[in-house]
């Protein structure tokens, strides 16, 4: 997820795939979506120009991605949601998604 609001990190991991680095360790721990995005509400999300989610339907992270989308919907947070058959978590899909998301950044 990419946030364009000042003060937000460039990206965060979420749901089952969420990770957080601790100050004293490089170890990563799984955190809940609520812990990863404590300040993300419909009001704060309205300040984002774009919340774009794209996942290949053969991606091992598809279930986590869908959980995150359900979490967003439960909070009335809108997003662009793309799921594409025939793609896993591979560079070819990243390139395909970049072609789709880049023009949306300038609307």
VENJOPE-V165257 format. One record per pair of residues at least 12 apart in sequence whose C-alpha atoms are under 6 Angstrom apart, sorted by sequence separation. I is the first residue (numbers start at 1). GAP is how many residues later the second one is. If there is no record, write none. Layout:
i;gap
I;GAP
I;GAP
This chain:
i;gap
18;12
18;13
15;17
15;18
14;19
57;26
52;27
56;27
57;27
51;28
52;28
53;28
54;28
55;28
56;28
57;28
54;29
58;29
59;29
57;30
58;30
59;30
56;31
56;32
42;34
42;35
4;44
16;48
15;49
